Amino acid sequence: MSELNKIALKIISNGKGILAADESNATMTKRLEAVNVNSTPENRLLFRESIFSSNGMKEYIGGVILYDETIKQMTSFGKSIPDLISSSGALTGIKVDTGIKDLENSSREKITEGLDGLRERLKKYYELGARFTKWRAVYVINDKHPSKLAVKNNSHALARYASLVQESRMVPIVEPEVLMDGDHSVDSCLRKTSEVIKKCFDELILHKVDLSGVILKPNMILAGTKSKDKISAEEISLKTLECLKNSVPEEVPGIAFLSGGQKEIEATENLNLINKNNNTKFIITFSYGRALQQSALRMWSKNTKDIESTQNTFNHRAKMCSLAAQGKWSNKLENK
């Protein structure tokens, strides 16, 4: 096994998954203000520090994706954030794109930026303790989208990013997210997500990226949030697996699904059924943000000094996601 493959497997094996705590300051401000907490660097650190020092981190989390502010912070007890994460047995990751901008000559679509100066930034992040990274591209669905321009340009950026990351001895998480927003059918999501993922891997191969040292972070195959096409979790799992089998090369060690706006239980149930029905060689797990942290954030906001209750809430959610990553979750376990 290559060193990159070993890192990837350490993050996603044994029922463990990824905590996506890489919200930008602007996004984290929205989350904190929604629960009536001021978004200061101290408060952002306090919440994350509470989660990162929980027992759930040790048992269920293989990696944590951080934002630039967070990877440079020191805890209240003198450890760096990467050292705190490492002490739990997890690896530190870092979001390295610099955000989503309007795609030229396309009124609704987006392109992710951040390639300028990336090689130098990666070196600094490695020195800070990062061993994997994340870059997110987003695509909208309707009759005309995603356009060939959006698919090509974002796939090219993802491949250049992944190549530079592996050059820096880190594992790239490649995240081509087809958004849930819209009234599209589940079959449209399947068709267009497959197109996006296939093109992404075409570009990765062209750029000589070692696929055994990559983690794919895709969306599940879902109908749009405004669609009348409501299907069961069982159907979601089968269509999602169909997408993976037809789009992802076998060399890829694992898939870490994003929650994409799904509610906590919904994201857990869908992941569980995907694993129950999994007839691929891929390890299939989670890379959740809100679907791992939202309940803990609400609990923490009631009393920011009550760390124990915050951690207990996170521990439960992380355990449920870990069980789902093994196909062992049930709704009954939610209330135990």
C-alpha positions as CSV (number, residue, x, y, z in Angstrom):
1,M,0.0,0.0,0.0
2,S,1.2,3.5,-0.7
3,E,1.5,6.0,2.2
4,L,-1.4,8.0,0.8
5,N,-3.6,4.8,0.7
6,K,-2.7,4.1,4.3
7,I,-3.7,7.6,5.3
8,A,-7.0,7.3,3.5
9,L,-7.8,4.0,5.1
10,K,-7.0,5.3,8.6
11,I,-9.6,8.0,8.2
12,I,-12.5,5.9,6.9
13,S,-12.0,2.3,8.3
14,N,-13.5,0.5,11.2
15,G,-16.8,2.3,11.1
16,K,-15.2,5.7,11.5
17,G,-16.0,8.8,9.4
18,I,-15.1,12.4,9.0
19,L,-16.3,15.4,11.0
20,A,-16.6,18.3,8.6
21,A,-15.9,21.3,10.9
22,D,-14.6,23.5,8.1
23,E,-17.4,26.1,8.1
24,S,-16.1,29.5,7.0
25,N,-16.3,32.3,9.6
26,A,-19.3,33.6,7.6
27,T,-21.1,30.3,7.7
28,M,-20.3,29.7,11.3
29,T,-21.6,33.1,12.2
30,K,-25.0,32.2,10.6
31,R,-25.0,28.9,12.6
32,L,-24.2,30.6,15.9
33,E,-26.5,33.5,15.4
34,A,-29.3,31.1,14.7
35,V,-28.9,29.7,18.2
36,N,-28.4,33.2,19.7
37,V,-24.7,33.0,20.3
38,N,-22.3,35.8,19.3
39,S,-19.8,34.6,16.6
40,T,-16.4,35.6,18.0
41,P,-13.1,33.7,17.5
42,E,-13.4,32.6,21.2
43,N,-16.9,31.2,20.8
44,R,-16.1,29.4,17.6
45,L,-13.1,27.9,19.3
46,L,-15.0,27.0,22.4
47,F,-17.7,25.0,20.6
48,R,-15.2,23.2,18.4
49,E,-12.8,22.5,21.3
50,S,-15.8,20.9,23.2
51,I,-16.5,18.6,20.3
52,F,-12.9,17.7,19.5
53,S,-12.2,16.7,23.1
54,S,-15.2,14.3,23.4
55,N,-15.2,10.6,23.8
56,G,-17.1,10.3,20.5
57,M,-14.0,11.6,18.7
58,K,-11.9,8.7,19.9
59,E,-14.5,6.1,19.0
60,Y,-16.2,7.2,15.9
61,I,-14.2,9.9,14.0
62,G,-11.2,9.2,11.8
63,G,-10.6,12.7,10.5
64,V,-11.6,16.3,11.1
65,I,-11.7,18.9,8.3
66,L,-10.8,22.4,9.6
67,Y,-11.0,25.9,8.4
68,D,-7.9,28.1,8.1
69,E,-8.8,30.0,11.4
70,T,-9.2,26.8,13.4
71,I,-6.1,24.9,12.4
72,K,-4.0,27.8,13.7
73,Q,-5.8,28.1,17.1
74,M,-4.6,27.0,20.5
75,T,-7.0,25.4,23.0
76,S,-7.8,26.9,26.3
77,F,-5.6,24.2,27.9
78,G,-2.5,25.0,25.8
79,K,-2.7,22.4,23.0
80,S,-2.9,23.3,19.3
81,I,-6.1,22.2,17.6
82,P,-4.2,19.6,15.4
83,D,-2.6,18.2,18.5
84,L,-6.0,17.9,20.3
85,I,-7.4,16.0,17.2
86,S,-4.3,13.8,17.0
87,S,-4.7,12.9,20.7
88,S,-8.0,11.3,19.9
89,G,-6.5,9.1,17.2
90,A,-8.0,11.1,14.3
91,L,-6.2,12.9,11.6
92,T,-6.3,16.6,10.8
93,G,-7.7,17.8,7.5
94,I,-8.0,21.3,6.0
95,K,-10.3,23.0,3.5
96,V,-8.1,24.6,0.9
97,D,-10.4,26.1,-1.6
98,T,-11.0,29.8,-1.2
99,G,-14.7,29.8,-2.0
100,I,-17.2,29.6,-4.8
101,K,-17.6,32.4,-7.4
102,D,-19.9,32.9,-10.4
103,L,-18.8,30.9,-13.4
104,E,-18.0,33.1,-16.4
105,N,-20.6,33.1,-19.2
106,S,-23.1,31.2,-17.0
107,S,-25.7,33.1,-15.0
108,R,-26.5,30.5,-12.4
109,E,-23.5,28.3,-12.1
110,K,-20.4,28.4,-9.9
111,I,-16.7,27.7,-10.1
112,T,-14.5,27.0,-7.1
113,E,-11.3,29.1,-6.7
114,G,-8.1,28.7,-4.8
115,L,-5.4,27.3,-7.1
116,D,-3.3,30.4,-7.0
117,G,-0.6,29.9,-4.3
118,L,-2.0,26.5,-3.3
119,R,1.4,24.7,-3.4
120,E,2.8,27.1,-0.8
121,R,-0.3,27.0,1.4
122,L,-0.2,23.2,1.4
123,K,3.3,23.2,2.6
124,K,2.3,25.4,5.6
125,Y,-0.7,23.3,6.4
126,Y,1.4,20.1,6.4
127,E,3.8,21.8,8.8
128,L,0.8,22.6,11.0
129,G,-0.2,19.0,11.1
130,A,-2.7,18.4,8.2
131,R,-2.6,15.1,6.5
132,F,-5.6,15.4,4.3
133,T,-7.5,18.2,2.5
134,K,-10.8,19.1,1.0
135,W,-12.0,21.0,-2.1
136,R,-15.7,21.5,-2.9
137,A,-17.2,22.1,-6.3
138,V,-21.0,22.7,-6.6
139,Y,-23.4,22.0,-9.5
140,V,-27.1,23.0,-9.9
141,I,-29.6,20.8,-11.7
142,N,-32.3,21.9,-14.1
143,D,-33.1,21.3,-17.7
144,K,-30.0,23.1,-18.9
145,H,-27.6,22.5,-16.0
146,P,-25.0,21.5,-15.1
147,S,-23.6,22.8,-18.3
148,K,-20.6,21.2,-20.0
149,L,-18.6,24.3,-19.1
150,A,-19.3,24.0,-15.4
151,V,-18.6,20.3,-15.4
152,K,-15.3,20.7,-17.3
153,N,-14.0,23.6,-15.4
154,N,-14.8,22.3,-12.0
155,S,-13.5,18.8,-12.8
156,H,-10.2,20.4,-14.1
157,A,-9.9,22.4,-10.9
158,L,-10.5,19.4,-8.7
159,A,-7.9,17.4,-10.5
160,R,-5.2,20.2,-10.3
161,Y,-6.0,20.5,-6.6
162,A,-5.7,16.8,-6.0
163,S,-2.4,16.5,-7.9
164,L,-0.9,19.3,-5.8
165,V,-2.2,17.8,-2.6
166,Q,-0.6,14.4,-3.3
167,E,2.6,16.1,-4.3
168,S,2.5,17.6,-0.7
169,R,2.1,14.1,0.8
170,M,-1.5,14.5,1.8
171,V,-4.8,12.8,0.8
172,P,-7.2,14.9,-1.2
173,I,-10.9,14.7,-0.5
174,V,-12.6,15.4,-3.8
175,E,-16.1,16.8,-3.4
176,P,-18.2,17.3,-6.5
177,E,-21.6,18.2,-5.0
178,V,-24.7,18.2,-7.0
179,L,-27.1,20.3,-5.0
180,M,-30.4,19.2,-3.6
181,D,-32.0,22.5,-4.4
182,G,-34.7,22.4,-7.2
183,D,-37.6,20.3,-8.4
184,H,-35.5,17.7,-10.3
185,S,-36.4,14.0,-10.2
186,V,-34.3,11.4,-8.6
187,D,-33.5,9.9,-12.0
188,S,-32.3,13.3,-13.1
189,C,-30.1,13.5,-10.1
190,L,-28.7,10.0,-10.8
191,R,-28.0,10.8,-14.5
192,K,-26.3,14.2,-13.8
193,T,-24.4,13.1,-10.7
194,S,-23.0,10.2,-12.7
195,E,-21.9,12.6,-15.4
196,V,-20.2,14.9,-12.9
197,I,-18.4,12.1,-11.1
198,K,-17.2,10.4,-14.3
199,K,-15.8,13.6,-15.7
200,C,-14.1,14.3,-12.4
201,F,-12.3,11.0,-12.5
202,D,-11.4,11.4,-16.2
203,E,-9.6,14.6,-15.1
204,L,-8.0,13.0,-12.1
205,I,-6.6,10.2,-14.2
206,L,-5.3,12.7,-16.8
207,H,-3.5,14.6,-14.1
208,K,-1.9,11.3,-12.9
209,V,-3.5,11.4,-9.5
210,D,-3.1,8.2,-7.4
211,L,-6.7,7.1,-7.1
212,S,-5.8,4.7,-4.2
213,G,-4.9,7.9,-2.2
214,V,-8.2,9.8,-2.8
215,I,-11.4,9.9,-0.9
216,L,-14.6,10.8,-2.8
217,K,-17.1,13.0,-1.1
218,P,-20.3,13.0,-3.2
219,N,-23.9,13.7,-2.7
220,M,-26.4,10.9,-2.3
221,I,-28.9,10.4,-5.1
222,L,-32.0,12.3,-4.0
223,A,-34.9,14.1,-5.6
224,G,-34.8,17.9,-5.4
225,T,-36.1,19.6,-2.3
226,K,-39.0,21.0,-4.3
227,S,-39.7,17.8,-6.2
228,K,-43.0,15.9,-6.1
229,D,-41.0,12.8,-6.7
230,K,-40.8,11.4,-3.2
231,I,-39.0,8.0,-2.9
232,S,-38.1,5.7,-0.1
233,A,-34.8,5.4,1.7
234,E,-34.4,2.0,0.1
235,E,-34.7,3.4,-3.4
236,I,-32.3,6.2,-2.5
237,S,-29.7,3.6,-1.4
238,L,-30.1,1.5,-4.6
239,K,-29.8,4.4,-6.9
240,T,-26.8,5.8,-5.0
241,L,-25.0,2.5,-5.3
242,E,-25.9,2.3,-9.0
243,C,-24.2,5.7,-9.4
244,L,-21.1,4.6,-7.5
245,K,-20.7,1.3,-9.4
246,N,-21.0,3.1,-12.8
247,S,-18.9,6.2,-12.1
248,V,-16.1,5.5,-9.5
249,P,-13.0,3.5,-10.4
250,E,-12.3,0.5,-8.2
251,E,-8.9,1.8,-7.1
252,V,-10.7,4.5,-4.9
253,P,-10.6,3.2,-1.3
254,G,-13.7,4.9,0.0
255,I,-16.7,7.1,-0.3
256,A,-17.5,9.6,2.5
257,F,-20.9,11.0,1.8
258,L,-21.9,14.6,2.5
259,S,-25.2,15.2,4.1
260,G,-26.1,18.0,1.7
261,G,-28.8,19.6,3.8
262,Q,-30.4,16.4,5.0
263,K,-31.7,16.3,8.6
264,E,-29.7,14.3,11.1
265,I,-31.9,11.2,11.2
266,E,-32.5,11.3,7.4
267,A,-28.8,11.4,6.6
268,T,-28.1,8.5,9.1
269,E,-30.9,6.3,7.8
270,N,-29.9,6.8,4.2
271,L,-26.2,6.0,4.9
272,N,-27.3,2.9,6.9
273,L,-29.3,1.5,4.0
274,I,-26.6,2.3,1.5
275,N,-24.2,0.2,3.6
276,K,-26.8,-2.6,4.1
277,N,-27.2,-2.9,0.3
278,N,-23.5,-2.2,-0.5
279,N,-22.3,-4.7,-3.1
280,T,-19.2,-2.7,-4.1
281,K,-15.6,-2.9,-2.9
282,F,-15.8,0.7,-1.5
283,I,-15.7,1.6,2.2
284,I,-18.8,3.8,2.5
285,T,-19.0,6.3,5.4
286,F,-19.9,9.8,6.3
287,S,-18.3,13.3,6.1
288,Y,-21.0,15.3,7.8
289,G,-21.1,18.8,9.1
290,R,-24.6,19.9,10.3
291,A,-25.8,16.2,10.4
292,L,-23.1,15.6,13.1
293,Q,-23.0,18.9,15.0
294,Q,-26.4,20.6,14.9
295,S,-28.0,18.9,18.0
296,A,-24.7,19.5,19.9
297,L,-24.7,23.1,18.9
298,R,-28.3,23.6,20.1
299,M,-27.4,22.0,23.4
300,W,-24.2,24.0,23.8
301,S,-26.1,27.3,23.1
302,K,-28.3,26.7,26.1
303,N,-25.3,26.9,28.4
304,T,-21.8,27.3,26.8
305,K,-20.2,26.1,30.1
306,D,-22.1,22.8,30.1
307,I,-19.5,20.9,28.1
308,E,-20.6,17.5,29.3
309,S,-24.1,17.8,27.9
310,T,-22.7,19.1,24.6
311,Q,-20.3,16.2,24.4
312,N,-22.9,13.7,25.3
313,T,-25.1,15.0,22.5
314,F,-22.3,14.8,20.0
315,N,-21.2,11.4,21.2
316,H,-24.7,10.0,20.5
317,R,-24.9,11.5,17.0
318,A,-21.4,10.3,16.1
319,K,-22.2,6.8,17.4
320,M,-25.4,6.7,15.2
321,C,-23.4,7.7,12.1
322,S,-20.7,5.1,12.9
323,L,-23.4,2.4,13.2
324,A,-24.9,3.6,9.9
325,A,-21.4,3.3,8.3
326,Q,-21.5,-0.4,9.2
327,G,-25.2,-1.0,8.3
328,K,-26.0,-1.6,11.9
329,W,-28.2,1.5,12.7
330,S,-31.9,1.3,13.6
331,N,-34.4,4.0,14.6
332,K,-34.8,2.2,17.9
333,L,-31.2,3.0,18.8
334,E,-31.8,6.7,18.5
335,N,-33.8,6.7,21.7
336,K,-31.6,4.5,23.9
